[in-house]
Amino acid sequence: MKYKGKKNKLNVDEQNFVIWGEVKIRIRYDRKKDQSTIMTKESGKERIKEVKNGLILLQLTTNQGNLEYSY
């Protein structure tokens, strides 16, 4: 998770889920537009999956030993 400014304030800039050095999902938050851009890696290329209003937080869970993500 990358922050802009002080860590005490909610200043999340970007969230990543990386396995073996490869980004699986990236969420970038634009404070000025109040939008989160969700990008996933498909066929070796990072593509915008969707844009949502507000701050979207990346959530990691395990399912029978497999690490999964949601938002």
LUMMARTOR-436312 format. One line per field, with one value per residue: residue number from 1; residue in one letter; y, x, z of N, C-alpha, C in turn. Coordinates in nm, 4 decimals, always signed. Each point is the difference from the previous one (the first is absolute). Layout:
<pts>
i	c(NUM; ...)
aa	c(A; ...)
n_Y	c(Y; ...)
n_X	c(X; ...)
n_Z	c(Z; ...)
ca_Y	c(Y; ...)
ca_X	c(X; ...)
ca_Z	c(Z; ...)
c_Y	c(Y; ...)
c_X	c(X; ...)
c_Z	c(Z; ...)
</pts>
This chain:
<pts>
i	c(1; 2; 3; 4; 5; 6; 7; 8; 9; 10; 11; 12; 13; 14; 15; 16; 17; 18; 19; 20; 21; 22; 23; 24; 25; 26; 27; 28; 29; 30; 31; 32; 33; 34; 35; 36; 37; 38; 39; 40; 41; 42; 43; 44; 45; 46; 47; 48; 49; 50; 51; 52; 53; 54; 55; 56; 57; 58; 59; 60; 61; 62; 63; 64; 65; 66; 67; 68; 69; 70; 71)
aa	c(M; K; Y; K; G; K; K; N; K; L; N; V; D; E; Q; N; F; V; I; W; G; E; V; K; I; R; I; R; Y; D; R; K; K; D; Q; S; T; I; M; T; K; E; S; G; K; E; R; I; K; E; V; K; N; G; L; I; L; L; Q; L; T; T; N; Q; G; N; L; E; Y; S; Y)
n_Y	c(-0.1152; +0.0941; +0.0863; +0.1027; +0.0728; +0.0342; -0.1016; +0.0965; +0.0642; -0.0023; -0.0324; -0.1013; -0.0306; -0.1121; -0.1050; -0.0949; -0.1021; -0.0387; -0.0896; -0.0461; +0.1211; -0.0654; +0.1181; -0.0475; +0.0944; +0.1134; +0.0714; +0.0947; +0.0825; +0.0717; +0.0660; +0.0648; -0.1154; -0.0421; -0.0556; -0.1279; -0.0165; -0.1047; -0.0468; -0.0902; -0.1045; +0.0146; -0.1227; +0.0210; +0.0540; +0.1149; -0.0300; +0.1091; -0.0515; +0.0983; +0.1026; +0.0165; +0.0558; +0.0914; -0.0175; -0.0824; -0.0827; -0.0392; -0.1136; -0.0579; -0.1176; -0.1020; -0.0913; -0.0869; +0.0934; +0.0457; +0.0874; +0.0685; +0.0785; +0.1082; +0.0737)
n_X	c(+0.0854; -0.0265; +0.0636; -0.0830; +0.1006; -0.0671; +0.0585; -0.0046; +0.0063; -0.1231; +0.1221; -0.0808; +0.1109; +0.0606; -0.0732; +0.0878; -0.0298; +0.1175; +0.0104; +0.1117; -0.0118; -0.1144; -0.0395; -0.0850; -0.0017; -0.0406; -0.0113; -0.0271; +0.0231; -0.0908; +0.0659; +0.0559; -0.0013; +0.0568; +0.0986; -0.0349; +0.1196; -0.0722; +0.1259; -0.0169; +0.0779; -0.0193; +0.0361; +0.0542; -0.1211; +0.0349; -0.1229; -0.0662; -0.0334; +0.0120; -0.0839; +0.0263; -0.1111; +0.0750; +0.0446; +0.0548; -0.0218; +0.1244; -0.0677; +0.0823; -0.0368; -0.0142; +0.0083; -0.0065; +0.0723; -0.0965; +0.0911; -0.1079; -0.0374; -0.0450; -0.1050)
n_Z	c(+0.0000; -0.0864; +0.0777; -0.0049; +0.0415; +0.1081; +0.0627; +0.0886; -0.1143; -0.0463; -0.0364; -0.0188; -0.0634; +0.0403; -0.0408; +0.0358; -0.0778; +0.0527; -0.0977; +0.0591; +0.0506; -0.0145; -0.0455; +0.0909; +0.0943; -0.0547; +0.1112; -0.0881; +0.1016; -0.0644; +0.0952; -0.1008; -0.0655; +0.1128; -0.0747; -0.0014; -0.0575; -0.0405; +0.0100; -0.0957; +0.0226; -0.1299; -0.0281; +0.1202; -0.0206; +0.0550; +0.0399; -0.0340; +0.1179; +0.0904; -0.0014; +0.1309; +0.0422; +0.0609; +0.1243; -0.0865; +0.1013; -0.0227; -0.0164; +0.0876; -0.0502; +0.0840; -0.0954; +0.0994; +0.0593; -0.0754; -0.0390; +0.0393; -0.0994; +0.0609; -0.0304)
ca_Y	c(+0.1152; +0.1241; +0.1143; +0.1355; +0.0801; -0.0667; -0.1291; +0.0093; +0.0393; -0.0931; +0.0501; -0.1148; +0.0359; -0.1192; -0.1293; -0.1045; -0.1388; -0.0491; -0.1368; -0.0307; +0.1180; +0.0388; +0.0660; -0.0667; +0.1046; +0.1305; +0.0971; +0.1367; +0.0931; +0.1404; +0.0781; +0.1161; -0.0477; -0.0947; -0.1212; -0.1074; -0.0728; -0.1371; -0.0582; -0.1382; -0.0447; -0.1052; -0.0328; +0.0711; +0.1449; +0.0618; +0.0628; +0.0592; -0.0852; +0.0907; +0.1218; +0.0141; +0.1212; -0.0161; -0.0772; -0.1442; -0.0657; -0.1353; -0.0962; -0.1293; -0.1077; -0.1337; -0.0951; -0.1333; +0.0149; +0.0883; +0.1425; +0.0620; +0.1424; +0.0606; +0.1434)
ca_X	c(-0.0854; +0.0770; -0.0691; +0.0463; -0.0136; +0.0177; -0.0673; -0.1100; -0.1210; -0.0385; +0.0606; +0.0391; +0.0221; -0.0007; +0.0062; +0.0414; +0.0114; +0.1096; +0.0461; +0.1224; +0.0433; -0.0977; -0.1187; -0.1248; -0.1025; +0.0471; -0.1079; +0.0512; -0.1030; +0.0186; -0.0723; -0.0670; -0.1211; -0.0636; -0.0231; +0.0987; +0.0158; +0.0385; +0.0693; +0.0433; +0.0925; -0.0578; +0.0853; +0.1263; -0.0163; -0.0856; -0.1171; -0.0969; -0.1179; -0.1126; +0.0223; -0.1097; +0.0029; +0.0433; +0.1200; -0.0235; +0.1108; +0.0333; -0.0174; +0.0622; -0.0531; +0.0428; -0.1074; +0.0601; +0.1427; +0.0256; -0.0150; -0.0917; -0.0221; -0.1289; -0.0009)
ca_Z	c(+0.0000; -0.0051; +0.0585; -0.0292; +0.1215; +0.1285; +0.0128; +0.0962; -0.0724; -0.1048; -0.1232; -0.0803; -0.1394; -0.0840; +0.0671; -0.0932; +0.0420; -0.0829; +0.0245; -0.0743; -0.0729; -0.1020; +0.0547; -0.0384; +0.0008; +0.0475; +0.0167; +0.0152; +0.0456; -0.0359; +0.1010; -0.0601; -0.0674; +0.0917; -0.0785; +0.0054; -0.1250; +0.0304; -0.1139; +0.0163; -0.1033; -0.0833; -0.1158; +0.0137; -0.0109; +0.1011; -0.0618; +0.0922; +0.0139; +0.0234; +0.0775; +0.0965; +0.0808; +0.1382; +0.0304; +0.0021; +0.0685; -0.0406; +0.1089; -0.0253; +0.0833; -0.0389; -0.0255; -0.0059; -0.0239; -0.1140; +0.0268; -0.0952; +0.0217; -0.0334; +0.0308)
c_Y	c(+0.1226; +0.1136; +0.1285; +0.0798; -0.0840; -0.1295; +0.0056; +0.0364; -0.1043; +0.0553; -0.1149; +0.0420; -0.1225; -0.1252; -0.1052; -0.1360; -0.0635; -0.1425; -0.0259; +0.1160; +0.0484; +0.0582; -0.0719; +0.1001; +0.1263; +0.0908; +0.1360; +0.0917; +0.1416; +0.0829; +0.1149; -0.0397; -0.0892; -0.1271; -0.0987; -0.0716; -0.1372; -0.0613; -0.1423; -0.0355; -0.1192; -0.0186; +0.0810; +0.1509; +0.0503; +0.0758; +0.0581; -0.0883; +0.0851; +0.1214; +0.0166; +0.1308; -0.0338; -0.0809; -0.1467; -0.0650; -0.1435; -0.0918; -0.1327; -0.1014; -0.1317; -0.0888; -0.1360; +0.0078; +0.0869; +0.1444; +0.0622; +0.1472; +0.0381; +0.1477; +0.0465)
c_X	c(+0.0908; -0.0853; +0.0570; -0.0206; +0.0231; -0.0794; -0.1188; -0.1319; -0.0299; +0.0460; +0.0488; +0.0072; -0.0151; +0.0115; +0.0329; -0.0069; +0.0991; +0.0351; +0.1184; +0.0415; -0.0961; -0.1247; -0.1239; -0.1149; +0.0616; -0.1221; +0.0639; -0.1156; +0.0391; -0.0862; -0.0787; -0.1307; -0.0844; -0.0403; +0.1138; +0.0000; +0.0562; +0.0583; +0.0411; +0.0940; -0.0617; +0.0879; +0.1293; -0.0091; -0.0945; -0.1127; -0.0911; -0.1237; -0.1245; +0.0457; -0.1212; +0.0158; +0.0438; +0.1280; -0.0384; +0.1231; +0.0153; -0.0100; +0.0622; -0.0561; +0.0631; -0.1223; +0.0649; +0.1470; +0.0361; -0.0258; -0.0848; -0.0163; -0.1421; +0.0116; -0.1396)
c_Z	c(+0.0000; +0.0525; -0.0566; +0.1267; +0.1240; +0.0053; +0.0946; -0.0667; -0.1071; -0.1345; -0.0867; -0.1462; -0.0907; +0.0857; -0.1055; +0.0667; -0.0963; +0.0416; -0.0917; -0.0900; -0.1075; +0.0664; -0.0520; -0.0078; +0.0586; +0.0092; +0.0256; +0.0356; -0.0367; +0.0946; -0.0606; -0.0681; +0.0904; -0.0750; +0.0201; -0.1342; +0.0333; -0.1263; +0.0329; -0.1140; -0.0719; -0.1225; +0.0019; -0.0094; +0.1080; -0.0701; +0.1074; +0.0009; +0.0209; +0.0789; +0.0900; +0.0758; +0.1417; +0.0112; +0.0120; +0.0623; -0.0478; +0.1213; -0.0413; +0.0979; -0.0444; -0.0149; -0.0234; -0.0396; -0.1188; +0.0394; -0.1101; +0.0331; -0.0373; +0.0338; +0.0191)
</pts>
